[in-house]
Amino acid sequence: MRVMLVHPSALMYSEIFLRLEPLGLERVAAAARDAGHEVRVVDLQVLSRALLDRELESFAPEAVGISLNYLANIPEAIEIAHHAKAASPGCFVFLGGHSVSFIAEHVLEQAEGAVDAVVRGEGEPAVEPLLAAVRDGGLKDVPGVVCAEGRGPAPKLLDTLDSPRPARDLMRRRNRYFIGELDPCASIEFTRGCPWDCSFCSAWTFYGRSYRKASPEAAAEEMASIREPNVFIVDDVAFIRPEHGEGIAAELERRRIRKQYYLETRSDVLLRNEEVFARWTRLGLRYMFLGMEALDAEGLDLYRKRVSPDDNFKALETARRLGIMVAINLIVDPAWDAERFRLVREFALSVPEIVHLTVMTPYPGTEIWHTESRQLTTRDYRLFDIQHAVVPTALPLEEFYRELVRTQAVLNRKHLGLSNAIGALGVLGRTLARGQTNFARMLWKFGSVYNVRRQMADHRRPVRYELPLPRHSATPPGRQDLFIHTRAASHARPQADPEPDGV
């Protein structure tokens, strides 16, 4: 069967700071190819819509799958589905990914016949039986599938992260993937799932709090196959288990693999496993993303981070000592006033770390979705990108955006302004010498992407597709009710670890 897999366009944040290869889609592509299908991938983050149109005509796919890891991409995905049906009459169109898994029935209804099925949960174990059912029938019996006939059995968890290996050879314009000055940059996955339960996050509800690890041998073998000099480790929390991080490091050392790495972790994990991170700095770890989320204990408790402000600041000191540049994320509460924004600017200018801001957004699958969704001021999917306010703001909305953009502009000048560009001439020279322009473009694009007029105009766009509201009941849903995957429902036995201490 001819199968085309599509990743939608880049979101607002990705227009400047990063553009990552669609690792999940690459793994689904590999699983489909292993099952004997002819597969083509179109990533609209780096390829044009005109190219997609030509590919739909020339390749004439029998099945089109669209990745929906981001809620804001749902309207675009539905439009692509309609276009695919018109360009290749009779083709089977399915959606899959993290965000759509929580609202599958609603999106299926909104697509008005352009989407034949939505795959809930992990795509790798679902794609082979899904495509077999397209050919032979029995679609409603495929685990994880939602279709017009109803919802199939519970989705399965992938047996092992060691396979399938991402089909990177199917990707085009790989030189367009980057994160910050790591240009170009590939991605790799060592673990899947998160044992913590932050109230704003749906990673733990998607995976049912399972936690699985790739074997060190398979991880190192995959790393050896990556051509890019830079690699982003996409794990929700890197090196939770020190022996796993040590094992992969040992395999990389044995193979004499050396790259520059960027990863994401938690402050308490860094403090607990400092030796592992120190070893990885010797392998090339240069950048780390720390989701501090809040500067005070009240904010950390609100988001159920299970760390203290002292832990966060000790972690920053540890990273500095190890020579790792840290990017801090802070969640902007729509209740902030001008004084709170000023204090955040003051903090950001007082530390050497990069500080990023994301707006608190209740997403389906998170606990705050069930507590905050009644307050929604919009249900436009496109605004659910953590850069727009979707619940009431204490300041008038335009003033809120003015303070937000002002704060972001201060942070941008701190790290990406002209003086820093001059200081980064060495980095610019190396990337440009390799024909890489992503980092150079990033230095100058801030004003065209982040501005009050654009964000206010986004709120005034006509809305065709709207997010559904959760069903409100007298009692909040139990944690098990939030899960997409449950261990009992899966025939696979994941390599699960006990929850970290204190969780």
Helices and strands as residue ranges (DSSP letters): E 2-7, G 13-15, E 18-19, H 23-34, E 38-43, H 49-59, E 63-67, G 71-73, H 74-87, E 92-96, H 98-101, H 104-110, E 117-119, H 124-136, G 139-141, E 145-147, E 150-151, G 168-170, G 174-176, E 178-179, E 186-188, E 191-192, H 203-207, E 212-213, H 216-225, E 230-233, H 242-255, E 260-265, H 267-272, H 274-283, E 285-293, H 297-302, H 309-322, E 325-332, H 338-350, E 354-359, H 367-372, G 373-375, G 381-383, H 397-416, H 418-423, H 425-433, H 438-442, H 446-449, H 452-459, H 479-482
